Amino acid sequence: MSHHGLLLVLSGPSGVGKGTLVSLLTETDKNVVVSVSATTRAPRAGEIHGKSYYFLSQEEFARMEGAGEFLEFSHHFGNGYGTPKQTVLNAMAEGKTVLLEIDVNGALAVKQAMPESVLIMIAPPDFKALKDRLTKRNTESAEVIANRISRAAFELSKTELYDYVVVNDNLTEALENIQAIILAEKSKTARSGETIKKIMEE
Amino acid sequence: MSHHGLLLVLSGPSGVGKGTLVSLLTETDKNVVVSVSATTRAPRAGEIHGKSYYFLSQEEFARMEGAGEFLEFSHHFGNGYGTPKQTVLNAMAEGKTVLLEIDVNGALAVKQAMPESVLIMIAPPDFKALKDRLTKRNTESAEVIANRISRAAFELSKTELYDYVVVNDNLTEALENIQAIILAEKSKTARSGETIKKIMEE
């Protein structure tokens, strides 16, 4: 209906099920696409340039960073990670719903750059359940787990800065909740200039 | 999830299918209730006090109007019509989604009194289709029809002042669209203080 797509930013602590929700959203709605990030880190086995990531040289990343070509970016352990602005804008111009799965700092940077973006925090029913889930994974060291838990508490403490909070207690219900947000956001009058113009046509 | 209900205001021109949508919304979701208006006009055959309307004396209506006990009110042909504030607030305190089916002037008055209210304009796919529908009814005089059409144009011209616009091209889709808006609005962080508090509990 609208000629402009939607930019949906999903955040949430590790272990909350973001990845599964993102997969289900793209599978159930062909109009939903996931934004591919850029990174300077080396590709891992099986990763495909332009699909898993855009693998960039340090020089190219620095150039794009300096030229303001990222919607948001960060550096971890010497590697750059960023969301290329132009690919997001191109997909939105095609009317796509673009999903970004990024952390709180990235999400707030996107909101500042594009106030029309929609920020959704995926949250556990309660923090205790999340702690249990992270602890039971058992594949990581106690230190890594402790880091994840304190990071999770930080992310969730920023929930009020988001537009929506979706509790992932039940995967189907959480998926329906996000789909409802997409449909509702598309019906906002602020995004429906073309629709309103068409209604008034005689 | 939230301990506070939602106030949903539906407007739209005559013939757009508002009444059918209101019925379907209450039938498919037991949590949705329609606000009963107050009026000074005489009950018609079959109308029940407290269900069709609250039938009030001119004196009682004037008293409530003066005391600010209406969320919105208007006078037509010597009769008063108003939405009693307290019954809406009571239903919301019970967590209900309260529907008001009122005109543009009433809706904008409600938004001013309660900025958290959600205004939805139900619109035809295009104005021509609505004109055809109103004209074909054939049960009313040309003058009544002409009045309806000019009133419809006025109502639709205010769409941008609403939060959402739902095009009623297909009844099922329009119903799903409103249901999505209800679910999305309930997930807004601004309404989810209790949910967020619960998430952070350890």
Boltz contact constraints between the chains, C-beta under 6 A:
constraints:
  - contact:
      token1: [A, 123]
      token2: [B, 199]
      max_distance: 6.0
  - contact:
      token1: [A, 126]
      token2: [B, 199]
      max_distance: 6.0
  - contact:
      token1: [A, 126]
      token2: [B, 201]
      max_distance: 6.0
  - contact:
      token1: [A, 127]
      token2: [B, 200]
      max_distance: 6.0
  - contact:
      token1: [A, 127]
      token2: [B, 202]
      max_distance: 6.0
  - contact:
      token1: [A, 128]
      token2: [B, 202]
      max_distance: 6.0
  - contact:
      token1: [A, 156]
      token2: [B, 199]
      max_distance: 6.0
  - contact:
      token1: [A, 159]
      token2: [B, 196]
      max_distance: 6.0
  - contact:
      token1: [A, 160]
      token2: [B, 189]
      max_distance: 6.0
  - contact:
      token1: [A, 162]
      token2: [B, 189]
      max_distance: 6.0
  - contact:
      token1: [A, 164]
      token2: [B, 187]
      max_distance: 6.0
  - contact:
      token1: [A, 164]
      token2: [B, 188]
      max_distance: 6.0
  - contact:
      token1: [A, 165]
      token2: [B, 189]
      max_distance: 6.0
  - contact:
      token1: [A, 165]
      token2: [B, 192]
      max_distance: 6.0
  - contact:
      token1: [A, 166]
      token2: [B, 187]
      max_distance: 6.0
  - contact:
      token1: [A, 177]
      token2: [B, 187]
      max_distance: 6.0
  - contact:
      token1: [A, 180]
      token2: [B, 180]
      max_distance: 6.0
  - contact:
      token1: [A, 180]
      token2: [B, 183]
      max_distance: 6.0
  - contact:
      token1: [A, 180]
      token2: [B, 184]
      max_distance: 6.0
  - contact:
      token1: [A, 181]
      token2: [B, 184]
      max_distance: 6.0
  - contact:
      token1: [A, 183]
      token2: [B, 180]
      max_distance: 6.0
  - contact:
      token1: [A, 184]
      token2: [B, 180]
      max_distance: 6.0
  - contact:
      token1: [A, 184]
      token2: [B, 181]
      max_distance: 6.0
  - contact:
      token1: [A, 184]
      token2: [B, 184]
      max_distance: 6.0
  - contact:
      token1: [A, 187]
      token2: [B, 164]
      max_distance: 6.0
  - contact:
      token1: [A, 187]
      token2: [B, 166]
      max_distance: 6.0
  - contact:
      token1: [A, 187]
      token2: [B, 177]
      max_distance: 6.0
  - contact:
      token1: [A, 188]
      token2: [B, 164]
      max_distance: 6.0
  - contact:
      token1: [A, 189]
      token2: [B, 160]
      max_distance: 6.0
  - contact:
      token1: [A, 189]
      token2: [B, 162]
      max_distance: 6.0
  - contact:
      token1: [A, 189]
      token2: [B, 165]
      max_distance: 6.0
  - contact:
      token1: [A, 192]
      token2: [B, 165]
      max_distance: 6.0
  - contact:
      token1: [A, 196]
      token2: [B, 159]
      max_distance: 6.0
  - contact:
      token1: [A, 199]
      token2: [B, 123]
      max_distance: 6.0
  - contact:
      token1: [A, 199]
      token2: [B, 126]
      max_distance: 6.0
  - contact:
      token1: [A, 199]
      token2: [B, 156]
      max_distance: 6.0
  - contact:
      token1: [A, 200]
      token2: [B, 127]
      max_distance: 6.0
  - contact:
      token1: [A, 201]
      token2: [B, 126]
      max_distance: 6.0
  - contact:
      token1: [A, 202]
      token2: [B, 127]
      max_distance: 6.0
  - contact:
      token1: [A, 202]
      token2: [B, 128]
      max_distance: 6.0
